[in-house]
Protein backbone atom coordinates (compact mmCIF):
# COMPACT_ATOMS: atom_id res chain seq x y z
CA UNK A 1 0.00 0.00 0.00
CA UNK A 2 1.13 3.55 -0.80
CA UNK A 3 0.45 6.61 1.37
CA UNK A 4 0.46 10.06 -0.20
CA UNK A 5 -0.96 13.55 0.32
CA UNK A 6 -3.39 15.18 -2.13
CA UNK A 7 -4.39 18.79 -1.49
CA UNK A 8 -3.37 18.40 2.14
CA UNK A 9 -5.37 15.18 2.66
CA UNK A 10 -3.58 11.91 3.45
CA UNK A 11 -4.73 8.76 1.69
CA UNK A 12 -3.49 5.17 1.39
CA UNK A 13 -4.12 3.31 -1.86
CA UNK A 14 -2.83 0.11 -3.52
CA UNK A 15 0.44 0.26 -5.43
CA UNK A 16 -0.11 1.05 -9.11
CA UNK A 17 -3.06 3.36 -8.48
CA UNK A 18 -2.99 6.51 -10.59
CA UNK A 19 -2.99 9.95 -8.99
CA UNK A 20 -6.34 10.60 -10.69
CA UNK A 21 -7.97 7.52 -9.10
CA UNK A 22 -6.48 8.36 -5.71
CA UNK A 23 -7.96 11.86 -5.94
CA UNK A 24 -11.36 10.39 -6.84
CA UNK A 25 -11.32 8.34 -3.64
CA UNK A 26 -11.02 11.64 -1.77
CA UNK A 27 -13.81 13.09 -3.94
CA UNK A 28 -11.41 15.71 -5.30
CA UNK A 29 -12.59 16.66 -8.82
CA UNK A 30 -10.03 16.69 -11.64
CA UNK A 31 -11.35 17.49 -15.13
CA UNK A 32 -10.76 14.95 -17.92
CA UNK A 33 -11.86 14.41 -21.50
CA UNK A 34 -9.92 11.33 -22.59
CA UNK A 35 -10.05 9.24 -19.42
CA UNK A 36 -12.33 6.27 -18.83
CA UNK A 37 -11.98 3.93 -15.83
CA UNK A 38 -12.22 0.78 -17.99
CA UNK A 39 -9.74 1.91 -20.64
CA UNK A 40 -5.97 2.13 -20.58
CA UNK A 41 -4.51 5.50 -19.46
CA UNK A 42 -4.01 7.89 -22.37
CA UNK A 43 -3.14 11.38 -21.17
CA UNK A 44 -4.07 12.95 -24.49
CA UNK A 45 -6.38 15.78 -23.43
CA UNK A 46 -3.91 17.22 -20.84
CA UNK A 47 -6.75 18.53 -18.68
CA UNK A 48 -5.98 16.30 -15.70
CA UNK A 49 -2.57 17.89 -15.10
CA UNK A 50 -1.47 18.29 -11.47
CA UNK A 51 1.60 19.57 -9.68
CA UNK A 52 3.76 17.12 -7.72
CA UNK A 53 6.29 18.38 -5.23
CA UNK A 54 9.80 17.85 -6.53
CA UNK A 55 8.80 17.64 -10.22
CA UNK A 56 9.83 20.45 -12.52
CA UNK A 57 6.57 20.64 -14.48
CA UNK A 58 2.93 19.51 -14.21
CA UNK A 59 2.10 15.89 -15.14
CA UNK A 60 -1.06 14.14 -16.27
CA UNK A 61 -2.66 12.53 -13.22
CA UNK A 62 -4.29 9.70 -15.21
CA UNK A 63 -0.92 8.31 -16.36
CA UNK A 64 1.12 9.00 -13.21
CA UNK A 65 1.21 6.21 -10.59
CA UNK A 66 1.34 7.11 -6.92
CA UNK A 67 4.60 6.96 -4.94
CA UNK A 68 5.22 6.77 -1.21
CA UNK A 69 5.16 10.22 0.39
CA UNK A 70 4.08 11.97 -2.82
CA UNK A 71 2.56 15.43 -2.31
CA UNK A 72 0.07 16.41 -4.99
CA UNK A 73 -1.61 19.74 -5.72
CA UNK A 74 -4.63 19.33 -8.00
CA UNK A 75 -5.58 22.99 -8.37
CA UNK A 76 -3.76 26.32 -8.27
CA UNK A 77 -3.88 29.55 -10.30
CA UNK A 78 -1.09 28.17 -12.49
CA UNK A 79 -2.81 24.79 -13.09
CA UNK A 80 -6.18 26.41 -13.78
CA UNK A 81 -4.56 28.79 -16.27
CA UNK A 82 -3.02 25.83 -18.13
CA UNK A 83 -6.34 23.95 -18.20
CA UNK A 84 -8.15 27.02 -19.47
CA UNK A 85 -5.58 27.37 -22.26
CA UNK A 86 -6.04 23.72 -23.29
CA UNK A 87 -9.80 24.20 -23.45
CA UNK A 88 -9.35 27.43 -25.38
CA UNK A 89 -7.23 25.63 -27.97
CA UNK A 90 -9.77 22.79 -28.31
CA UNK A 91 -12.65 25.20 -28.82
CA UNK A 92 -10.88 27.21 -31.53
CA UNK A 93 -11.35 24.22 -33.84
CA UNK A 94 -14.75 23.10 -32.58
CA UNK A 95 -18.14 23.95 -34.14
CA UNK A 96 -20.14 26.37 -32.02
CA UNK A 97 -23.54 24.83 -32.78
CA UNK A 98 -24.63 23.81 -29.29
CA UNK A 99 -28.13 25.14 -30.03
CA UNK A 100 -28.84 22.17 -32.31
CA UNK A 101 -26.24 19.62 -31.16
CA UNK A 102 -27.65 16.28 -29.96
CA UNK A 103 -25.25 16.21 -27.01
CA UNK A 104 -26.04 19.68 -25.65
CA UNK A 105 -26.55 19.36 -21.91
CA UNK A 106 -24.69 16.05 -21.85
CA UNK A 107 -21.40 17.18 -23.40
CA UNK A 108 -18.28 17.15 -21.22
CA UNK A 109 -16.54 19.78 -23.36
CA UNK A 110 -19.56 22.07 -23.09
CA UNK A 111 -19.66 21.66 -19.31
CA UNK A 112 -15.97 22.48 -18.93
CA UNK A 113 -16.31 25.54 -21.15
CA UNK A 114 -19.22 26.64 -18.95
CA UNK A 115 -17.33 26.25 -15.66
CA UNK A 116 -14.28 28.02 -17.04
CA UNK A 117 -16.44 30.81 -18.49
CA UNK A 118 -15.04 30.59 -22.02
CA UNK A 119 -17.23 33.07 -23.87
CA UNK A 120 -14.59 34.55 -26.17
CA UNK A 121 -11.69 32.56 -27.59
CA UNK A 122 -8.18 33.99 -27.55
CA UNK A 123 -6.83 31.95 -30.45
CA UNK A 124 -7.84 32.13 -34.08
CA UNK A 125 -6.80 29.95 -36.99
CA UNK A 126 -7.85 27.47 -39.63
CA UNK A 127 -10.73 25.16 -38.82
CA UNK A 128 -11.16 21.59 -39.97
CA UNK A 129 -14.10 21.26 -42.35
CA UNK A 130 -15.39 17.85 -43.46
CA UNK A 131 -18.30 17.86 -45.90
CA UNK A 132 -18.59 14.06 -46.14
CA UNK A 133 -20.98 12.34 -43.75
CA UNK A 134 -20.78 8.64 -42.92
CA UNK A 135 -23.40 6.57 -44.76
CA UNK A 136 -23.72 3.82 -42.12
CA UNK A 137 -27.27 3.18 -40.83
CA UNK A 138 -26.83 3.74 -37.08
CA UNK A 139 -24.04 6.09 -35.98
CA UNK A 140 -23.73 9.77 -36.91
CA UNK A 141 -20.03 10.68 -37.17
CA UNK A 142 -19.48 14.45 -37.08
CA UNK A 143 -15.70 14.57 -37.43
CA UNK A 144 -15.57 18.36 -37.01
CA UNK A 145 -16.65 17.90 -33.38
CA UNK A 146 -14.02 15.25 -32.67
CA UNK A 147 -11.38 16.35 -30.13
CA UNK A 148 -9.14 13.29 -30.78
CA UNK A 149 -9.49 12.03 -27.21
CA UNK A 150 -9.14 8.47 -28.52
CA UNK A 151 -11.89 6.98 -26.35
CA UNK A 152 -13.73 5.51 -29.32
CA UNK A 153 -10.55 3.94 -30.72
CA UNK A 154 -9.57 2.39 -27.40
CA UNK A 155 -13.00 1.04 -26.53
CA UNK A 156 -13.37 -0.52 -29.99
CA UNK A 157 -9.96 -2.16 -29.60
CA UNK A 158 -9.69 -2.95 -25.88
CA UNK A 159 -13.31 -3.76 -24.96
CA UNK A 160 -14.90 -4.96 -28.20
CA UNK A 161 -11.75 -6.33 -29.86
CA UNK A 162 -12.99 -5.13 -33.25
CA UNK A 163 -10.64 -2.32 -34.26
CA UNK A 164 -13.09 -0.79 -36.73
CA UNK A 165 -11.59 2.72 -36.38
CA UNK A 166 -8.19 4.24 -35.68
CA UNK A 167 -6.17 7.43 -35.94
CA UNK A 168 -5.19 8.49 -39.44
CA UNK A 169 -2.83 11.20 -40.72
CA UNK A 170 -0.77 13.47 -38.48
CA UNK A 171 -0.72 16.98 -37.07
CA UNK A 172 -3.56 19.30 -38.01
CA UNK A 173 -4.91 16.72 -40.49
CA UNK A 174 -5.18 13.98 -37.87
CA UNK A 175 -8.61 12.34 -37.67
CA UNK A 176 -10.31 9.17 -36.49
CA UNK A 177 -11.89 7.09 -39.24
CA UNK A 178 -12.45 3.56 -40.60
CA UNK A 179 -9.81 2.08 -42.96
CA UNK A 180 -9.37 4.12 -46.16
CA UNK A 181 -11.96 6.62 -44.83
CA UNK A 182 -14.81 4.38 -45.97
CA UNK A 183 -18.21 4.32 -44.29
CA UNK A 184 -18.25 2.67 -40.89
CA UNK A 185 -18.93 -1.06 -41.29
CA UNK A 186 -18.77 -2.88 -37.97
CA UNK A 187 -20.97 -4.54 -35.34
CA UNK A 188 -22.62 -1.17 -34.51
CA UNK A 189 -22.58 -1.92 -30.80
CA UNK A 190 -22.47 1.82 -30.13
CA UNK A 191 -19.84 1.60 -27.36
CA UNK A 192 -17.96 4.41 -29.09
CA UNK A 193 -21.11 6.54 -28.97
CA UNK A 194 -21.54 5.82 -25.26
CA UNK A 195 -18.06 7.11 -24.30
CA UNK A 196 -17.72 10.05 -26.70
CA UNK A 197 -17.43 13.25 -24.57
CA UNK A 198 -18.72 15.53 -27.34
CA UNK A 199 -21.28 15.42 -30.15
CA UNK A 200 -18.85 13.78 -32.57
CA UNK A 201 -20.64 10.42 -32.21
CA UNK A 202 -24.41 10.13 -31.77
CA UNK A 203 -27.18 7.81 -32.89
CA UNK A 204 -28.81 8.68 -36.21
CA UNK A 205 -32.16 7.53 -34.83
CA UNK A 206 -31.89 10.11 -32.03
CA UNK A 207 -31.75 13.19 -34.25
CA UNK A 208 -34.23 15.93 -33.28
CA UNK A 209 -36.15 13.57 -30.97
CA UNK A 210 -35.19 15.29 -27.71
CA UNK A 211 -32.12 16.00 -25.58
CA UNK A 212 -32.39 16.61 -21.82
CA UNK A 213 -35.53 18.66 -21.21
CA UNK A 214 -38.76 16.73 -20.53
CA UNK A 215 -36.94 13.38 -20.71
CA UNK A 216 -37.87 10.58 -18.32
CA UNK A 217 -35.36 7.82 -17.65
CA UNK A 218 -36.78 4.35 -17.05
CA UNK A 219 -34.52 1.45 -16.04
CA UNK A 220 -35.45 -1.94 -17.48
CA UNK A 221 -33.98 -5.20 -18.82
CA UNK A 222 -33.05 -5.81 -22.47
CA UNK A 223 -35.62 -8.13 -24.15
CA UNK A 224 -33.35 -9.56 -26.82
CA UNK A 225 -31.50 -12.39 -25.07
CA UNK A 226 -31.00 -14.07 -21.72
CA UNK A 227 -27.92 -12.07 -20.67
CA UNK A 228 -30.09 -9.68 -18.68
CA UNK A 229 -28.34 -6.44 -19.66
CA UNK A 230 -29.73 -3.35 -17.95
CA UNK A 231 -31.15 -0.62 -20.16
CA UNK A 232 -32.13 2.96 -19.45
CA UNK A 233 -34.93 4.10 -21.74
CA UNK A 234 -35.03 7.83 -22.48
CA UNK A 235 -38.71 8.64 -22.90
CA UNK A 236 -40.28 11.83 -24.23
CA UNK A 237 -44.01 12.26 -24.84
CA UNK A 238 -44.52 8.58 -24.02
CA UNK A 239 -42.12 7.45 -26.76
CA UNK A 240 -38.66 5.92 -26.41
CA UNK A 241 -36.23 8.23 -28.19
CA UNK A 242 -32.93 6.54 -27.29
CA UNK A 243 -31.39 3.85 -25.12
CA UNK A 244 -28.35 3.92 -22.83
CA UNK A 245 -26.99 1.81 -19.98
CA UNK A 246 -25.51 2.73 -16.61
CA UNK A 247 -22.03 1.64 -15.53
CA UNK A 248 -23.08 0.22 -12.15
CA UNK A 249 -25.05 -2.63 -13.74
CA UNK A 250 -24.38 -6.27 -14.58
CA UNK A 251 -23.29 -5.32 -18.12
CA UNK A 252 -21.18 -2.39 -16.84
CA UNK A 253 -22.80 0.00 -19.32
CA UNK A 254 -21.87 -2.01 -22.43
CA UNK A 255 -24.58 -2.97 -24.94
CA UNK A 256 -24.83 -4.72 -28.30
CA UNK A 257 -26.36 -3.24 -31.45
CA UNK A 258 -29.80 -4.69 -30.71
CA UNK A 259 -29.89 -3.46 -27.13
CA UNK A 260 -28.79 0.07 -28.05
CA UNK A 261 -30.51 0.71 -31.38
CA UNK A 262 -33.32 -1.85 -31.93
CA UNK A 263 -36.03 -0.21 -29.87
CA UNK A 264 -38.38 0.89 -32.66
CA UNK A 265 -40.81 -1.94 -31.97
CA UNK A 266 -41.70 -0.35 -28.61
CA UNK A 267 -43.40 2.59 -30.35
CA UNK A 268 -44.99 0.50 -33.14
CA UNK A 269 -48.79 0.92 -33.49
CA UNK A 270 -48.97 -2.78 -34.51
CA UNK A 271 -47.50 -3.99 -31.23
CA UNK A 272 -49.71 -6.46 -29.32
CA UNK A 273 -50.69 -5.18 -25.89
CA UNK A 274 -53.21 -7.84 -24.79
CA UNK A 275 -53.42 -11.65 -25.08
CA UNK A 276 -55.39 -12.94 -28.07
CA UNK A 277 -57.28 -16.23 -28.43
CA UNK A 278 -58.13 -17.52 -31.89
CA UNK A 279 -61.83 -18.30 -32.08
CA UNK A 280 -62.52 -21.60 -33.89
CA UNK A 281 -63.51 -21.14 -37.55
CA UNK A 282 -67.14 -21.27 -38.50
CA UNK A 283 -68.44 -22.46 -41.84
CA UNK A 284 -70.12 -19.81 -43.96
CA UNK A 285 -71.69 -20.28 -47.41
CA UNK A 286 -71.49 -17.62 -50.06
CA UNK A 287 -71.44 -17.37 -53.82
CA UNK A 288 -68.03 -17.27 -55.41
CA UNK A 289 -66.11 -18.36 -58.51
CA UNK A 290 -64.44 -21.76 -58.50
CA UNK A 291 -61.03 -22.08 -60.13
CA UNK A 292 -62.28 -24.88 -62.39
CA UNK A 293 -64.78 -22.77 -64.22
CA UNK A 294 -66.31 -19.39 -64.83
CA UNK A 295 -69.76 -20.21 -63.51
CA UNK A 296 -70.73 -18.93 -60.10
CA UNK A 297 -71.31 -21.65 -57.52
CA UNK A 298 -71.78 -22.04 -53.79
CA UNK A 299 -68.43 -21.97 -51.97
CA UNK A 300 -67.93 -23.01 -48.34
CA UNK A 301 -65.43 -20.81 -46.48
CA UNK A 302 -63.94 -21.18 -43.01
CA UNK A 303 -63.46 -17.95 -41.11
CA UNK A 304 -61.73 -17.34 -37.81
CA UNK A 305 -60.79 -14.31 -35.77
CA UNK A 306 -58.90 -13.30 -32.65
CA UNK A 307 -60.49 -12.20 -29.41
CA UNK A 308 -58.84 -10.01 -26.79
CA UNK A 309 -58.87 -11.64 -23.33
CA UNK A 310 -57.30 -11.15 -19.93
CA UNK A 311 -54.11 -12.94 -18.90
CA UNK A 312 -56.09 -15.22 -16.56
CA UNK A 313 -58.40 -16.24 -19.41
CA UNK A 314 -55.47 -16.86 -21.76
CA UNK A 315 -53.56 -19.00 -19.25
CA UNK A 316 -56.69 -20.99 -18.37
CA UNK A 317 -57.30 -21.59 -22.07
CA UNK A 318 -53.74 -22.82 -22.65
CA UNK A 319 -53.89 -25.13 -19.61
CA UNK A 320 -57.21 -26.59 -20.76
CA UNK A 321 -55.99 -27.26 -24.30
CA UNK A 322 -52.76 -28.88 -23.07
CA UNK A 323 -54.77 -31.11 -20.72
CA UNK A 324 -57.14 -32.18 -23.54
CA UNK A 325 -54.29 -33.01 -25.94
CA UNK A 326 -52.43 -34.95 -23.25
CA UNK A 327 -55.50 -37.03 -22.37
CA UNK A 328 -56.52 -37.73 -25.97
CA UNK A 329 -53.16 -38.21 -27.67
CA UNK A 330 -50.58 -38.84 -24.86
CA UNK A 331 -47.94 -36.38 -23.53
CA UNK A 332 -45.62 -37.05 -26.48
CA UNK A 333 -48.11 -35.34 -28.76
CA UNK A 334 -46.97 -32.08 -27.19
CA UNK A 335 -43.68 -30.34 -27.99
CA UNK A 336 -42.13 -27.12 -26.74
CA UNK A 337 -39.59 -24.57 -27.95
CA UNK A 338 -37.69 -22.59 -25.32
CA UNK A 339 -36.58 -19.02 -26.02
CA UNK A 340 -33.14 -17.46 -26.20
CA UNK A 341 -34.73 -14.23 -24.98
CA UNK A 342 -35.47 -15.78 -21.58
CA UNK A 343 -33.02 -16.17 -18.74
CA UNK A 344 -31.35 -19.49 -17.93
CA UNK A 345 -33.57 -19.74 -14.85
CA UNK A 346 -36.74 -19.26 -16.88
CA UNK A 347 -35.67 -21.83 -19.47
CA UNK A 348 -34.81 -24.30 -16.69
CA UNK A 349 -38.30 -23.90 -15.24
CA UNK A 350 -39.80 -24.34 -18.71
CA UNK A 351 -38.05 -27.66 -19.35
CA UNK A 352 -38.95 -28.77 -15.82
CA UNK A 353 -42.59 -27.98 -16.57
CA UNK A 354 -42.51 -30.01 -19.80
CA UNK A 355 -40.83 -33.03 -18.22
CA UNK A 356 -42.45 -33.09 -14.77
CA UNK A 357 -45.92 -31.66 -15.50
CA UNK A 358 -46.62 -32.51 -19.14
CA UNK A 359 -44.53 -35.70 -19.03
CA UNK A 360 -42.55 -35.45 -22.26
CA UNK A 361 -38.96 -34.85 -23.32
CA UNK A 362 -40.07 -33.08 -26.50
CA UNK A 363 -38.36 -29.76 -25.74
CA UNK A 364 -35.86 -27.87 -27.87
CA UNK A 365 -34.10 -24.52 -27.94
CA UNK A 366 -33.17 -22.12 -30.74
CA UNK A 367 -29.77 -21.11 -29.34
CA UNK A 368 -27.27 -23.26 -31.20
CA UNK A 369 -24.62 -22.86 -33.89
Secondary structure as GFF3:
##gff-version 3
##sequence-region A 1 369
A	DSSP	beta_strand	2	6	.	.	.	ID=ss1
A	DSSP	beta_strand	9	13	.	.	.	ID=ss2
A	DSSP	alpha_helix	19	25	.	.	.	ID=ss3
A	DSSP	beta_strand	49	52	.	.	.	ID=ss4
A	DSSP	beta_strand	59	60	.	.	.	ID=ss5
A	DSSP	beta_strand	71	73	.	.	.	ID=ss6
A	DSSP	alpha_helix	77	92	.	.	.	ID=ss7
A	DSSP	alpha_helix	108	115	.	.	.	ID=ss8
A	DSSP	beta_strand	139	141	.	.	.	ID=ss9
A	DSSP	three_ten_helix	143	145	.	.	.	ID=ss10
A	DSSP	alpha_helix	151	154	.	.	.	ID=ss11
A	DSSP	pi_helix	155	159	.	.	.	ID=ss12
A	DSSP	beta_strand	166	168	.	.	.	ID=ss13
A	DSSP	three_ten_helix	171	173	.	.	.	ID=ss14
A	DSSP	beta_strand	175	177	.	.	.	ID=ss15
A	DSSP	three_ten_helix	179	181	.	.	.	ID=ss16
A	DSSP	alpha_helix	191	195	.	.	.	ID=ss17
A	DSSP	beta_strand	201	203	.	.	.	ID=ss18
A	DSSP	three_ten_helix	204	206	.	.	.	ID=ss19
A	DSSP	beta_strand	216	221	.	.	.	ID=ss20
A	DSSP	beta_strand	230	236	.	.	.	ID=ss21
A	DSSP	beta_strand	239	244	.	.	.	ID=ss22
A	DSSP	alpha_helix	257	261	.	.	.	ID=ss23
A	DSSP	three_ten_helix	264	267	.	.	.	ID=ss24
A	DSSP	beta_strand	275	289	.	.	.	ID=ss25
A	DSSP	beta_strand	296	309	.	.	.	ID=ss26
A	DSSP	alpha_helix	311	329	.	.	.	ID=ss27
A	DSSP	three_ten_helix	331	333	.	.	.	ID=ss28
A	DSSP	beta_strand	336	338	.	.	.	ID=ss29
A	DSSP	alpha_helix	344	352	.	.	.	ID=ss30
A	DSSP	pi_helix	353	358	.	.	.	ID=ss31
A	DSSP	beta_strand	363	365	.	.	.	ID=ss32
###
